[in-house]
Amino acid sequence: MTRIKIIVLATLVAVATKTVNAQQTTPQTHRFSLQEAINYAEKNNAQVKNALLDIRLQEQQNREVTGMAYPQINGSGQLTYNAKLPTSLVPAEFFGGNPGEYARLVFGVKWTSTGGVSLSQILFDGQVFTGLQARTTLIEFREKNAEITREQIRANITKIYYQLIVSRRQIELLDSNIALMNKLKRDMKIMHENGFAEGIDIDKQDVRIANLQSSKTTALNQTSNGYLGLKVLMGMPVQDELILSENLTDDMIKEGVLEAMNFNYNQRRDYQFAILNEKLAEYDIQRYKYSKIPQLSLNGYYNEMAQSNKFDVFGSHSYWSPVSAITLNLNIPIFSGFAANARIQQAKIRLRQSQNSTDALKLNIDQEIKAAINDFRAAVENLDYQKSNMALAQKVYDQTKKKYEIGTGSQLEINQTRVDLETAQTNYYNALYSAVVARVDFLKATGQL
């Protein structure tokens, strides 16, 4: 009976384990707006998580530096067995012997033990003082790096998100075109049956429909891979389903981008990062300069020492006596072979390099902003043009189709206008995505992303 209970219990445990594992691996469905996708990525993207861990790592490093300024207390203990005690020669006449002769005397005991505590406190050390000063700047440096990482993730997700929105609209348009082409094919069959169209016209229509189906298959595959890329960027399991809930309009792209603004470099996170890097370089110089001034520390200890000729350090045959001292240490650097001066000069050179990099960054920011403005204006202008051109191509196609249906138009005309319409549609959606990219680049260049 006991064995049956064990088997039943083991079976229940196995079933429960499989159920839990199945629940953990069951794909989930996420319906995200752009902001929700960004929020998800900021919690799950590996780069963002590592950047946040860098902040925590710096916090612990700061605690380590702070710990150097606190008292250092240590305990110690020692037990010594003197296998051979030292022998000293003393004049024999001290013990009634002949002058000029020496007697051998053994000094010490077989067992000695010591136990106690020691304390060390830095009163002044310029390098430790600099480390304490730099703690806040180091945290800000790590936090700014995390912000830059988030900004880059936001930019990439925004571009991919809207690229997929555009791809979705293109697939919808392909479906619509395929449906229209199938309707046109049916109309051609009716006209062919009535002697108003040739059989080759129907074959040509089949070729066009096959080409559209092939384009749709390619677009679906690219879109599927795009979703996989977006999931990986967000840190989402690839088996989960992701639904993009937002739409994209021309007005959304143009809204509030080129309005008047008072830009300054501090709006850019990478510029703030560069300034913090300069500040840390200045602390580096200070640290090496302070290494040339005296360091002051306080040390003390209290020990108890016992001596005995037997292994009985805590017994009645042992004699314990206290030993203690307090020491004020002053270390004055006098000459280090010019090594300290060399370290100072190296730190100054690194500071100058950081300043040069900041100056170069400012030039790059100026160039990025002007180029982003130019690109965005050109993208919006091209978007408006392609939208108008697509509407015109649709109008021409509709009119040509009507002429063809009443027998006053040719197959060649409707084929040409159909090609023109598809080209105009493709150009419009390319312009739409280019405008999205231009908007994101402009917002990033001006520190607004």
C-alpha positions as CSV (number, residue, x, y, z in Angstrom):
1,M,0.0,0.0,0.0
2,T,2.8,2.4,0.8
3,R,4.5,1.7,-2.5
4,I,1.2,2.5,-4.3
5,K,1.0,5.8,-2.5
6,I,4.6,6.7,-3.4
7,I,3.9,5.9,-7.1
8,V,0.7,8.1,-7.1
9,L,2.5,10.9,-5.3
10,A,5.4,10.8,-7.8
11,T,2.9,10.8,-10.7
12,L,1.1,13.9,-9.3
13,V,4.4,15.7,-8.8
14,A,5.4,14.9,-12.4
15,V,2.1,16.1,-13.8
16,A,2.3,19.3,-11.7
17,T,5.8,20.0,-12.9
18,K,4.9,19.5,-16.5
19,T,1.9,21.9,-16.0
20,V,4.1,24.6,-14.5
21,N,6.7,24.3,-17.2
22,A,3.9,24.4,-19.8
23,Q,2.5,27.6,-18.3
24,Q,6.0,29.1,-18.2
25,T,6.6,28.4,-21.9
26,T,3.1,29.1,-23.2
27,P,3.5,31.9,-25.8
28,Q,1.8,35.2,-24.8
29,T,0.1,37.8,-26.9
30,H,1.2,41.4,-26.6
31,R,-0.8,44.3,-28.1
32,F,1.6,47.3,-27.9
33,S,1.5,50.9,-28.9
34,L,4.9,52.4,-29.7
35,Q,5.3,53.7,-26.1
36,E,4.3,50.4,-24.6
37,A,6.9,48.7,-26.9
38,I,9.5,51.1,-25.7
39,N,8.6,50.6,-22.0
40,Y,8.8,46.9,-22.5
41,A,12.3,47.2,-24.1
42,E,13.5,49.4,-21.3
43,K,12.8,46.6,-18.8
44,N,13.9,43.6,-20.9
45,N,16.5,44.7,-23.4
46,A,19.9,43.2,-22.4
47,Q,21.9,46.4,-23.1
48,V,19.6,48.5,-20.9
49,K,19.7,45.9,-18.1
50,N,23.5,45.8,-18.2
51,A,23.6,49.6,-18.2
52,L,21.4,49.6,-15.1
53,L,23.6,47.0,-13.5
54,D,26.6,49.3,-14.2
55,I,24.9,51.8,-11.9
56,R,24.5,49.3,-9.1
57,L,28.1,48.2,-9.7
58,Q,29.3,51.8,-9.3
59,E,27.3,52.1,-6.1
60,Q,29.2,49.2,-4.6
61,Q,32.5,50.6,-5.8
62,N,31.6,53.8,-4.1
63,R,30.9,51.9,-0.9
64,E,34.3,50.4,-1.2
65,V,35.9,53.8,-1.4
66,T,33.8,55.1,1.5
67,G,34.9,52.1,3.5
68,M,38.5,53.2,3.3
69,A,37.6,56.3,5.2
70,Y,36.1,54.4,8.1
71,P,38.1,52.8,11.0
72,Q,39.6,49.4,10.1
73,I,39.3,47.0,13.0
74,N,41.0,43.6,13.0
75,G,41.3,40.8,15.5
76,S,44.4,38.5,15.7
77,G,45.6,35.5,17.6
78,Q,48.8,33.5,17.7
79,L,50.0,30.4,19.4
80,T,53.8,29.6,19.3
81,Y,55.7,26.4,20.4
82,N,59.4,27.2,20.9
83,A,60.9,23.8,20.0
84,K,64.5,25.0,20.8
85,L,64.8,28.0,23.2
86,P,67.6,30.4,22.5
87,T,70.7,30.1,24.7
88,S,72.8,33.1,25.9
89,L,76.3,33.3,27.3
90,V,76.7,35.2,30.6
91,P,79.8,35.6,32.8
92,A,80.2,32.6,35.1
93,E,81.4,34.8,37.9
94,F,77.8,36.0,38.3
95,F,77.0,32.6,39.7
96,G,80.3,32.1,41.7
97,G,82.3,30.8,38.8
98,N,85.8,31.7,37.6
99,P,86.3,35.1,36.0
100,G,86.7,34.9,32.2
101,E,84.5,31.9,32.0
102,Y,80.9,31.8,30.7
103,A,77.8,30.0,31.6
104,R,75.0,29.0,29.2
105,L,71.6,30.1,30.2
106,V,68.3,29.3,28.4
107,F,65.8,32.2,28.3
108,G,62.1,31.9,27.5
109,V,59.3,29.4,27.8
110,K,58.1,26.6,25.6
111,W,54.6,28.0,24.8
112,T,53.6,31.6,24.1
113,S,50.2,32.9,22.9
114,T,48.9,36.3,21.9
115,G,45.4,37.6,21.2
116,G,44.1,41.1,20.6
117,V,42.6,43.7,18.4
118,S,44.0,46.5,16.2
119,L,42.5,49.7,14.9
120,S,43.6,51.8,12.0
121,Q,42.0,55.2,11.0
122,I,43.0,57.4,8.1
123,L,43.0,61.0,9.3
124,F,44.0,62.5,6.0
125,D,44.8,61.0,2.6
126,G,44.4,63.2,-0.5
127,Q,43.7,60.3,-2.8
128,V,40.9,58.9,-0.6
129,F,39.5,62.4,-0.2
130,T,39.4,62.7,-4.0
131,G,37.7,59.3,-4.3
132,L,35.0,60.5,-1.9
133,Q,34.5,63.7,-3.9
134,A,34.1,61.8,-7.2
135,R,31.4,59.4,-6.0
136,T,28.4,61.4,-7.1
137,T,30.0,62.2,-10.5
138,L,30.7,58.5,-11.1
139,I,27.1,57.6,-10.4
140,E,25.9,60.4,-12.7
141,F,28.4,59.1,-15.4
142,R,26.9,55.6,-15.2
143,E,23.3,57.0,-15.2
144,K,24.0,59.1,-18.2
145,N,25.4,56.1,-20.1
146,A,22.2,54.2,-19.3
147,E,20.1,57.1,-20.6
148,I,22.1,57.1,-23.9
149,T,21.5,53.3,-24.2
150,R,17.8,53.8,-23.6
151,E,17.8,56.6,-26.2
152,Q,19.4,54.4,-28.8
153,I,16.9,51.6,-28.1
154,R,14.0,54.1,-28.4
155,A,15.3,55.3,-31.8
156,N,15.7,51.8,-33.2
157,I,12.4,50.5,-31.9
158,T,10.6,53.6,-33.3
159,K,12.1,53.0,-36.7
160,I,11.4,49.3,-36.8
161,Y,7.9,49.7,-35.3
162,Y,6.8,52.1,-38.0
163,Q,8.6,50.2,-40.7
164,L,6.3,47.2,-39.8
165,I,3.3,49.5,-39.8
166,V,4.2,50.7,-43.3
167,S,4.8,47.0,-44.3
168,R,1.4,46.1,-43.0
169,R,-0.2,48.8,-45.1
170,Q,1.7,47.7,-48.2
171,I,0.5,44.1,-47.7
172,E,-3.1,45.4,-47.4
173,L,-2.6,47.3,-50.6
174,L,-1.2,44.2,-52.3
175,D,-4.3,42.3,-51.2
176,S,-6.5,45.1,-52.6
177,N,-4.6,45.1,-55.9
178,I,-4.8,41.3,-56.2
179,A,-8.5,41.5,-55.6
180,L,-8.9,44.2,-58.3
181,M,-6.7,42.3,-60.7
182,N,-8.9,39.2,-60.2
183,K,-12.0,41.2,-60.8
184,L,-10.4,42.6,-64.0
185,K,-9.6,39.1,-65.0
186,R,-13.2,38.0,-64.6
187,D,-14.3,41.0,-66.6
188,M,-11.9,40.1,-69.4
189,K,-13.3,36.6,-69.5
190,I,-16.8,38.0,-70.0
191,M,-15.5,40.3,-72.7
192,H,-13.6,37.4,-74.3
193,E,-16.7,35.3,-74.4
194,N,-18.5,38.2,-76.1
195,G,-15.6,38.7,-78.6
196,F,-14.3,42.0,-77.2
197,A,-11.0,40.6,-75.8
198,E,-8.4,38.2,-76.8
199,G,-7.4,35.1,-74.9
200,I,-3.8,36.3,-74.6
201,D,-5.1,39.3,-72.5
202,I,-6.3,36.9,-69.9
203,D,-3.0,35.1,-69.9
204,K,-1.2,38.4,-69.4
205,Q,-3.5,39.1,-66.5
206,D,-2.6,35.8,-64.9
207,V,1.1,36.8,-65.1
208,R,0.4,40.1,-63.4
209,I,-1.6,38.4,-60.6
210,A,1.2,35.8,-60.1
211,N,3.8,38.7,-59.9
212,L,1.6,40.4,-57.2
213,Q,1.3,37.1,-55.3
214,S,5.1,36.8,-55.4
215,S,5.5,40.3,-54.2
216,K,3.1,39.6,-51.3
217,T,4.9,36.5,-50.3
218,T,8.2,38.4,-50.2
219,A,6.6,41.2,-48.2
220,L,5.1,38.8,-45.7
221,N,8.5,37.1,-45.2
222,Q,10.3,40.4,-44.7
223,T,7.6,41.5,-42.3
224,S,7.8,38.3,-40.3
225,N,11.6,38.7,-40.0
226,G,11.0,42.3,-39.0
227,Y,8.8,41.2,-36.1
228,L,11.5,38.8,-35.0
229,G,14.1,41.5,-35.0
230,L,11.8,43.8,-33.1
231,K,11.1,41.1,-30.5
232,V,14.8,40.5,-30.0
233,L,15.5,44.2,-29.7
234,M,12.7,44.5,-27.1
235,G,14.0,41.4,-25.2
236,M,10.7,39.5,-25.9
237,P,10.6,35.7,-26.4
238,V,10.4,35.1,-30.1
239,Q,7.6,32.6,-29.6
240,D,5.3,35.3,-28.2
241,E,2.8,37.1,-30.5
242,L,3.3,40.8,-31.0
243,I,0.5,43.0,-32.3
244,L,1.2,46.6,-33.2
245,S,-1.8,48.7,-32.2
246,E,-0.9,52.1,-33.6
247,N,-1.4,53.4,-37.1
248,L,0.6,55.9,-39.1
249,T,-0.6,59.1,-40.8
250,D,1.2,61.9,-42.6
251,D,0.0,64.4,-39.9
252,M,1.6,62.3,-37.2
253,I,5.0,62.6,-38.9
254,K,4.8,66.3,-39.4
255,E,3.3,67.2,-36.0
256,G,5.4,69.6,-33.9
257,V,8.8,68.8,-35.4
258,L,10.2,71.9,-37.0
259,E,8.6,74.4,-34.6
260,A,10.7,77.1,-33.1
261,M,13.1,75.8,-30.4
262,N,16.0,77.1,-28.3
263,F,18.6,74.3,-28.6
264,N,21.6,74.1,-26.4
265,Y,24.2,71.3,-26.2
266,N,23.1,70.2,-22.8
267,Q,19.9,68.8,-24.3
268,R,22.0,66.0,-25.9
269,R,22.7,63.2,-23.5
270,D,26.0,62.3,-25.2
271,Y,27.2,65.9,-24.6
272,Q,26.3,65.6,-21.0
273,F,28.2,62.3,-20.9
274,A,31.3,64.0,-22.4
275,I,31.2,66.8,-19.8
276,L,31.0,64.2,-17.0
277,N,34.0,62.4,-18.6
278,E,36.0,65.7,-18.4
279,K,35.0,66.1,-14.8
280,L,36.3,62.7,-14.0
281,A,39.5,63.4,-15.8
282,E,39.9,66.5,-13.5
283,Y,39.4,64.3,-10.5
284,D,42.2,62.1,-11.8
285,I,44.6,65.0,-11.9
286,Q,43.6,66.0,-8.4
287,R,44.1,62.5,-7.2
288,Y,47.7,62.3,-8.5
289,K,48.5,65.8,-7.1
290,Y,47.3,64.8,-3.7
291,S,49.5,61.8,-3.7
292,K,52.5,64.2,-3.3
293,I,51.2,65.7,0.0
294,P,51.6,64.0,3.5
295,Q,49.2,61.3,4.7
296,L,48.2,61.1,8.3
297,S,46.8,58.0,10.0
298,L,46.2,56.8,13.6
299,N,46.9,53.2,14.6
300,G,46.5,51.4,17.8
301,Y,46.4,47.9,19.2
302,Y,45.6,46.0,22.5
303,N,47.0,42.5,22.9
304,E,47.1,40.0,25.8
305,M,50.2,37.7,25.8
306,A,50.6,34.5,27.8
307,Q,53.7,32.4,28.5
308,S,54.0,28.8,29.9
309,N,56.3,25.8,29.8
310,K,53.3,23.6,29.3
311,F,50.5,23.4,26.7
312,D,48.2,25.1,29.2
313,V,47.9,28.7,28.0
314,F,44.6,29.2,29.8
315,G,45.5,27.3,33.0
316,S,47.1,28.2,36.2
317,H,50.6,27.8,34.9
318,S,50.2,30.6,32.3
319,Y,51.0,34.2,32.9
320,W,48.9,36.7,30.9
321,S,50.0,40.3,30.5
322,P,48.6,43.1,28.4
323,V,50.4,44.9,25.6
324,S,49.0,48.0,23.9
325,A,50.2,51.1,22.0
326,I,48.8,54.0,20.0
327,T,50.7,55.4,17.1
328,L,50.2,58.5,15.0
329,N,51.8,58.0,11.6
330,L,52.8,60.8,9.3
331,N,54.0,59.7,5.8
332,I,55.8,62.5,3.9
333,P,56.5,61.8,0.2
334,I,59.9,63.3,-0.6
335,F,61.1,61.8,-3.8
336,S,59.5,59.2,-6.0
337,G,61.8,59.4,-9.1
338,F,59.4,61.8,-10.8
339,A,56.8,59.1,-11.2
340,A,54.1,61.2,-9.5
341,N,54.8,64.1,-11.8
342,A,54.6,61.8,-14.8
343,R,51.2,60.5,-13.7
344,I,50.0,64.1,-13.3
345,Q,51.1,65.0,-16.8
346,Q,49.4,61.8,-18.2
347,A,46.2,62.8,-16.5
348,K,46.4,66.3,-17.9
349,I,46.9,64.9,-21.4
350,R,43.9,62.6,-21.0
351,L,41.9,65.6,-19.9
352,R,42.9,67.5,-23.0
353,Q,42.0,64.6,-25.1
354,S,38.5,64.5,-23.5
355,Q,38.1,68.2,-24.1
356,N,39.1,67.8,-27.8
357,S,36.5,65.0,-28.1
358,T,33.9,67.3,-26.6
359,D,34.8,70.0,-29.1
360,A,34.5,67.5,-31.9
361,L,31.2,66.3,-30.6
362,K,29.8,69.8,-30.7
363,L,30.7,70.1,-34.3
364,N,29.1,66.8,-35.0
365,I,26.0,67.9,-33.2
366,D,25.8,71.0,-35.3
367,Q,26.2,69.0,-38.4
368,E,23.6,66.4,-37.3
369,I,21.0,69.0,-36.5
370,K,21.4,70.9,-39.8
371,A,21.4,67.6,-41.8
372,A,18.4,66.3,-39.9
373,I,16.4,69.5,-40.6
374,N,17.3,69.3,-44.3
375,D,16.5,65.6,-44.5
376,F,13.2,66.0,-42.7
377,R,12.1,68.9,-44.9
378,A,13.0,67.0,-48.0
379,A,11.3,63.9,-46.7
380,V,8.1,65.7,-45.9
381,E,8.1,67.5,-49.3
382,N,8.7,64.2,-51.1
383,L,5.9,62.6,-49.0
384,D,3.4,65.2,-50.0
385,Y,4.5,64.9,-53.6
386,Q,4.2,61.1,-53.7
387,K,0.8,61.2,-52.0
388,S,-0.5,63.6,-54.6
389,N,1.1,61.5,-57.4
390,M,-0.5,58.3,-56.0
391,A,-3.9,60.0,-55.9
392,L,-3.4,61.1,-59.5
393,A,-2.3,57.7,-60.7
394,Q,-5.3,56.2,-59.0
395,K,-7.6,58.7,-60.8
396,V,-5.9,57.9,-64.2
397,Y,-6.2,54.2,-63.6
398,D,-9.9,54.5,-62.7
399,Q,-10.7,56.5,-65.8
400,T,-8.7,54.2,-68.1
401,K,-10.5,51.2,-66.5
402,K,-13.9,52.7,-67.3
403,K,-12.9,53.4,-70.9
404,Y,-11.7,49.8,-71.2
405,E,-14.9,48.5,-69.8
406,I,-17.1,50.4,-72.3
407,G,-14.8,49.4,-75.1
408,T,-13.1,52.7,-75.9
409,G,-9.8,51.9,-74.2
410,S,-7.1,49.4,-75.0
411,Q,-5.5,46.7,-73.0
412,L,-2.2,48.4,-73.4
413,E,-3.4,51.5,-71.8
414,I,-4.9,49.8,-68.8
415,N,-1.8,47.8,-68.3
416,Q,0.4,50.9,-68.4
417,T,-1.7,52.8,-66.0
418,R,-1.8,49.8,-63.7
419,V,2.0,49.7,-63.6
420,D,2.1,53.5,-63.0
421,L,-0.3,53.2,-60.1
422,E,1.7,50.4,-58.5
423,T,4.9,52.4,-58.9
424,A,3.2,55.5,-57.4
425,Q,2.0,53.4,-54.4
426,T,5.4,51.9,-53.8
427,N,7.0,55.3,-54.0
428,Y,4.5,56.7,-51.5
429,Y,5.1,54.1,-48.9
430,N,8.9,54.4,-49.3
431,A,8.5,58.2,-48.8
432,L,6.3,57.5,-45.8
433,Y,9.0,55.4,-44.1
434,S,11.8,57.8,-45.1
435,A,9.8,60.6,-43.4
436,V,9.5,58.5,-40.2
437,V,13.3,57.9,-40.2
438,A,13.9,61.6,-40.8
439,R,11.6,62.5,-37.9
440,V,13.3,60.1,-35.5
441,D,16.8,61.3,-36.5
442,F,15.7,64.9,-36.1
443,L,14.3,64.3,-32.6
444,K,17.5,62.4,-31.6
445,A,19.8,65.1,-33.0
446,T,18.0,67.8,-31.0
447,G,17.8,65.7,-27.8
448,Q,14.0,65.4,-27.9
449,L,13.7,61.7,-28.3
